[in-house]
Amino acid sequence: MKYAFACGLSLFVSLILGPLVIPALRGLNLGQRVRSDGPAGHLSKAGTPTMGGLVFLAAMLAPVLALFPPGSTDGATPPVWLAMGTTLGFAAVGFADDFLKVALGRSLGIRGRDKLFGQVILGLLLGWGAVHWAGVGTTVAVPFWGRIDLGHLYVPFVALMATGASNAVNLTDGLDGLAAGSCAITFGAFAVISIVDGNDGMAVFSLAAMGALVGFLGYNLHPARVFMGDTGSLALGCGLAAAATLTKTEVLLAILGGLYVIEALSVIVQVVSFQTTGRRVFRMSPIHHHFELIGWSEDIVVSRFWAASLAFALLGLTCFAVIRG
């Protein structure tokens, strides 16, 4: 019942907030700026309200507040609030970046090193809190290998994972509904892991994220009425890293979130190839734009990438079963 409540409430809140937040963002003239060097078909998206991640973040927060209010003595309270708090922290970094871009007209938003600094600090807080507040320990499970105790390296490892995941999801958020739908699938996988392990806090957190994102998709599917912006994408990446940390499936995140790994790698490969050989491997990176430029419609790219995300989630759950068994 608790799990159905978490998912249902976040879905409901997300659906209700959309029609309230979207006009407000439009009224504040917080419209997306579209790169002139991007796919030509995206130019029509200029002016679409951004920072819509506020919708699903508020929806995620609702069941967490209802089921684990501040001061609760439930043992699941520390991990769920650590996950929610760091997710909101990454959202604040993204919000500042979005605000500088769309409200103040600074094309690059926050300077890259400043954004990275904020992400790393919050990632270190996630790692420290996981060990010293949530008490998850410093070991990581490697599929088909065993458990490795990282000791003092565990906290920076978590910071690296959170920073990498947030930036990878940010790169994935380039087509209507792509990041929201794929993250809903990945959070669904973490919900299964949490329920099987009896981890109530992370089950509620993951189901709240999944429900909120499904509701948000009602406004974010092509043609999108709102974009999540860095406010949403950086937060989602951190949320996935927090779920992996607090369910002790850190290494599995690379499998469960295989789509985000591919998106990030496509950018790295493209940059390295161009800088070393002067040639591009893909017509455009991240890789979802490559498929657009070879003739796939946006809807086709998104649906097939969702299918890939589901495949990675199922593969990750299989590896989880092997680790647990």
C-alpha positions as CSV (number, residue, x, y, z in Angstrom):
1,M,0.0,0.0,0.0
2,K,2.9,2.4,0.9
3,Y,4.5,1.8,-2.5
4,A,1.3,2.3,-4.5
5,F,0.7,5.5,-2.5
6,A,4.1,6.9,-3.3
7,C,3.9,6.3,-7.0
8,G,0.2,7.4,-7.2
9,L,0.7,10.6,-5.3
10,S,3.7,11.7,-7.2
11,L,1.9,10.9,-10.5
12,F,-1.1,12.9,-9.4
13,V,0.9,15.9,-8.1
14,S,2.9,16.0,-11.4
15,L,-0.2,16.0,-13.5
16,I,-1.8,18.7,-11.4
17,L,1.3,21.0,-11.3
18,G,2.0,20.9,-15.0
19,P,-0.9,23.2,-16.1
20,L,0.0,25.6,-13.2
21,V,3.8,25.7,-13.6
22,I,4.0,25.8,-17.5
23,P,2.0,29.0,-18.0
24,A,4.0,30.6,-15.1
25,L,7.3,29.7,-16.8
26,R,6.0,31.1,-20.1
27,G,4.8,34.3,-18.4
28,L,8.2,34.8,-16.9
29,N,9.7,34.4,-20.4
30,L,11.8,31.4,-19.3
31,G,11.9,29.9,-22.8
32,Q,14.5,27.5,-24.1
33,R,17.2,28.9,-26.4
34,V,18.1,26.5,-29.2
35,R,21.6,26.1,-30.6
36,S,21.9,27.3,-34.2
37,D,24.4,24.5,-34.9
38,G,21.9,21.8,-33.7
39,P,19.5,19.8,-35.9
40,A,17.5,22.2,-38.0
41,G,14.2,20.6,-36.9
42,H,14.9,21.8,-33.4
43,L,14.7,25.5,-34.2
44,S,11.0,25.4,-33.9
45,K,11.4,24.5,-30.2
46,A,12.9,27.9,-29.3
47,G,10.8,29.6,-26.7
48,T,9.4,26.4,-25.2
49,P,9.3,26.9,-21.4
50,T,12.3,25.3,-19.6
51,M,13.1,24.5,-15.9
52,G,10.1,22.2,-15.9
53,G,12.1,19.8,-13.7
54,L,10.5,21.8,-10.9
55,V,7.2,19.9,-11.7
56,F,8.5,16.4,-11.1
57,L,10.8,17.4,-8.2
58,A,7.9,18.8,-6.3
59,A,5.9,15.7,-7.1
60,M,8.8,13.5,-5.9
61,L,8.9,15.4,-2.7
62,A,5.2,15.0,-1.9
63,P,5.2,11.3,-0.9
64,V,8.6,11.6,0.8
65,L,7.2,14.3,3.1
66,A,4.0,12.3,3.6
67,L,5.6,9.0,4.5
68,F,8.8,10.1,6.1
69,P,8.2,13.6,7.6
70,P,11.2,15.4,9.2
71,G,11.7,14.0,12.7
72,S,10.3,10.6,11.8
73,T,11.9,7.7,13.8
74,D,11.5,5.3,10.9
75,G,14.8,3.7,10.1
76,A,14.3,4.4,6.4
77,T,14.2,8.2,7.1
78,P,18.0,8.9,6.9
79,P,18.6,7.3,3.5
80,V,15.4,8.6,1.8
81,W,16.2,12.2,2.9
82,L,19.8,11.9,2.0
83,A,18.7,10.9,-1.5
84,M,16.0,13.6,-1.7
85,G,18.3,16.3,-0.3
86,T,21.2,15.7,-2.6
87,T,18.8,15.4,-5.6
88,L,17.4,18.8,-4.7
89,G,21.0,20.1,-4.3
90,F,21.9,19.1,-7.8
91,A,18.6,20.6,-8.9
92,A,19.7,23.9,-7.4
93,V,22.9,23.8,-9.4
94,G,20.9,23.1,-12.5
95,F,18.4,25.9,-11.7
96,A,21.1,28.4,-11.3
97,D,22.5,27.4,-14.7
98,D,19.1,27.5,-16.4
99,F,18.3,30.9,-14.8
100,L,21.5,32.4,-16.0
101,K,20.9,31.1,-19.5
102,V,17.2,31.9,-20.1
103,A,16.6,34.8,-17.7
104,L,19.8,36.7,-17.8
105,G,20.9,35.8,-21.3
106,R,24.2,34.2,-20.5
107,S,24.6,31.7,-23.2
108,L,26.8,29.3,-21.3
109,G,25.1,29.7,-17.9
110,I,27.4,28.8,-15.0
111,R,31.0,28.4,-15.8
112,G,31.8,24.8,-16.3
113,R,34.3,24.6,-13.4
114,D,31.9,26.2,-11.0
115,K,29.1,23.8,-12.0
116,L,31.5,20.9,-11.6
117,F,32.7,22.2,-8.2
118,G,29.1,22.2,-7.0
119,Q,28.4,18.8,-8.3
120,V,31.5,17.3,-6.7
121,I,30.8,18.9,-3.3
122,L,27.3,17.5,-3.3
123,G,28.5,14.2,-4.5
124,L,31.0,14.1,-1.5
125,L,28.1,14.9,0.8
126,L,26.1,12.0,-0.7
127,G,29.1,9.6,-0.1
128,W,29.8,10.9,3.4
129,G,26.1,10.8,4.4
130,A,25.7,7.3,3.0
131,V,28.6,6.0,5.2
132,H,28.2,8.1,8.3
133,W,24.4,8.8,8.4
134,A,22.7,6.0,6.5
135,G,25.4,3.5,7.5
136,V,25.6,1.6,4.2
137,G,29.3,0.7,4.5
138,T,32.1,1.2,2.0
139,T,32.0,-2.1,0.1
140,V,30.8,-2.3,-3.5
141,A,29.5,-5.5,-5.3
142,V,31.0,-6.2,-8.7
143,P,28.9,-8.7,-10.7
144,F,30.6,-12.0,-11.3
145,W,33.6,-10.9,-9.2
146,G,32.6,-10.3,-5.6
147,R,32.7,-7.5,-3.1
148,I,35.5,-4.9,-2.8
149,D,36.0,-2.7,0.2
150,L,37.0,0.8,-1.0
151,G,37.6,2.1,2.4
152,H,38.5,5.8,2.3
153,L,38.1,5.8,-1.5
154,Y,34.4,5.1,-1.2
155,V,33.3,8.7,-0.6
156,P,35.2,10.1,-3.6
157,F,34.0,7.1,-5.7
158,V,30.3,8.1,-4.9
159,A,31.1,11.8,-5.8
160,L,32.5,10.7,-9.1
161,M,29.5,8.5,-9.8
162,A,27.0,11.2,-8.9
163,T,28.8,13.8,-11.0
164,G,29.2,11.4,-13.9
165,A,25.5,10.3,-13.8
166,S,24.2,13.8,-13.6
167,N,26.2,15.0,-16.6
168,A,25.3,11.8,-18.6
169,V,21.6,12.3,-18.0
170,N,22.0,16.0,-18.9
171,L,23.5,14.9,-22.3
172,T,20.6,12.5,-22.8
173,D,18.1,15.2,-22.4
174,G,18.1,16.4,-26.0
175,L,14.8,15.1,-27.4
176,D,11.3,15.5,-26.2
177,G,10.6,12.8,-23.5
178,L,13.9,11.0,-23.9
179,A,15.5,11.6,-20.5
180,A,12.2,11.6,-18.6
181,G,11.0,8.3,-20.1
182,S,14.3,6.5,-19.8
183,C,14.9,7.7,-16.2
184,A,11.4,6.5,-15.3
185,I,12.4,3.1,-16.5
186,T,15.7,3.1,-14.6
187,F,14.0,4.3,-11.4
188,G,11.5,1.5,-11.9
189,A,14.4,-1.0,-11.8
190,F,15.7,0.6,-8.6
191,A,12.2,0.3,-7.2
192,V,12.3,-3.5,-7.9
193,I,15.7,-3.8,-6.3
194,S,14.6,-1.9,-3.2
195,I,11.4,-3.8,-2.7
196,V,13.2,-7.2,-3.1
197,D,15.7,-6.1,-0.5
198,G,13.1,-4.6,1.8
199,N,14.5,-1.1,1.6
200,D,11.4,0.9,2.2
201,G,13.0,4.3,2.0
202,M,14.6,3.8,-1.4
203,A,11.5,2.0,-2.7
204,V,9.4,5.0,-1.9
205,F,12.0,7.4,-3.4
206,S,12.4,5.4,-6.6
207,L,8.6,4.9,-7.1
208,A,8.0,8.6,-6.3
209,A,10.5,9.5,-9.1
210,M,9.0,7.1,-11.5
211,G,5.4,8.3,-10.9
212,A,6.5,11.9,-11.1
213,L,8.3,11.4,-14.4
214,V,5.4,9.5,-15.9
215,G,3.1,12.4,-15.1
216,F,5.7,14.9,-16.4
217,L,5.8,13.0,-19.7
218,G,2.2,14.2,-20.3
219,Y,3.7,17.6,-20.9
220,N,7.2,16.6,-22.2
221,L,6.4,14.2,-25.0
222,H,6.8,15.4,-28.6
223,P,5.8,18.1,-29.2
224,A,6.9,19.1,-25.8
225,R,5.0,21.9,-23.9
226,V,7.9,22.2,-21.4
227,F,11.5,21.0,-21.0
228,M,13.0,19.8,-17.8
229,G,16.2,21.9,-18.2
230,D,19.3,21.4,-16.3
231,T,17.1,21.8,-13.2
232,G,15.6,18.4,-13.9
233,S,18.4,16.5,-15.7
234,L,21.1,17.1,-13.2
235,A,18.7,16.2,-10.4
236,L,17.7,13.0,-12.1
237,G,21.3,11.9,-12.5
238,C,22.0,12.5,-8.9
239,G,18.8,10.7,-7.9
240,L,19.9,7.6,-9.8
241,A,23.4,7.7,-8.2
242,A,21.8,8.1,-4.8
243,A,19.5,5.1,-5.4
244,A,22.5,3.0,-6.5
245,T,24.5,4.1,-3.5
246,L,21.8,3.5,-0.9
247,T,20.8,0.1,-2.4
248,K,24.4,-0.9,-2.6
249,T,24.2,-1.4,-6.4
250,E,26.8,1.2,-7.3
251,V,28.5,-0.7,-10.1
252,L,25.1,-1.9,-11.4
253,L,24.3,1.7,-12.2
254,A,26.5,1.5,-15.3
255,I,24.4,-1.3,-16.5
256,L,21.0,-0.2,-15.4
257,G,21.8,3.2,-16.8
258,G,23.6,1.9,-19.9
259,L,21.8,4.3,-22.2
260,Y,23.3,7.3,-20.3
261,V,26.7,5.7,-20.5
262,I,26.4,5.4,-24.3
263,E,25.2,9.0,-24.7
264,A,28.2,10.3,-22.6
265,L,30.7,8.0,-24.4
266,S,29.4,9.2,-27.8
267,V,30.4,12.8,-26.9
268,I,33.8,11.8,-25.6
269,V,34.5,9.7,-28.7
270,Q,33.4,12.5,-31.0
271,V,35.5,15.1,-29.2
272,V,38.6,12.9,-29.1
273,S,38.3,11.9,-32.7
274,F,37.8,15.4,-34.0
275,Q,40.7,16.8,-31.9
276,T,43.1,14.0,-32.9
277,T,42.2,13.3,-36.5
278,G,39.9,16.2,-37.6
279,R,37.2,13.7,-38.3
280,R,33.8,13.1,-36.7
281,V,32.7,9.6,-35.9
282,F,29.0,10.6,-35.7
283,R,27.1,13.2,-37.7
284,M,26.4,14.9,-34.4
285,S,26.7,14.0,-30.8
286,P,25.2,13.1,-28.4
287,I,24.3,10.0,-30.4
288,H,20.6,10.6,-30.4
289,H,21.2,13.6,-32.8
290,H,23.2,11.3,-35.1
291,F,20.1,9.1,-35.6
292,E,18.0,12.2,-36.3
293,L,20.4,13.3,-39.0
294,I,20.4,10.0,-40.7
295,G,16.6,10.3,-41.1
296,W,15.0,8.9,-38.0
297,S,12.0,10.9,-36.7
298,E,12.2,12.2,-33.2
299,D,9.5,9.9,-32.1
300,I,11.3,6.9,-33.5
301,V,14.6,7.8,-31.9
302,V,12.9,8.3,-28.5
303,S,10.9,5.1,-28.6
304,R,13.9,3.0,-29.6
305,F,16.1,4.6,-27.0
306,W,13.4,3.8,-24.4
307,A,13.5,0.2,-25.6
308,A,17.3,0.2,-25.1
309,S,16.8,1.7,-21.6
310,L,14.4,-1.1,-20.8
311,A,16.8,-3.7,-22.1
312,F,19.6,-2.3,-19.9
313,A,17.2,-2.2,-16.9
314,L,16.4,-5.9,-17.4
315,L,20.0,-6.8,-17.8
316,G,20.9,-4.9,-14.6
317,L,18.1,-6.7,-12.7
318,T,19.5,-10.0,-14.0
319,C,22.9,-9.1,-12.7
320,F,21.3,-8.0,-9.4
321,A,19.7,-11.5,-9.1
322,V,23.2,-13.1,-9.6
323,I,24.8,-10.8,-7.0
324,R,22.0,-11.5,-4.5
325,G,21.7,-15.2,-5.2
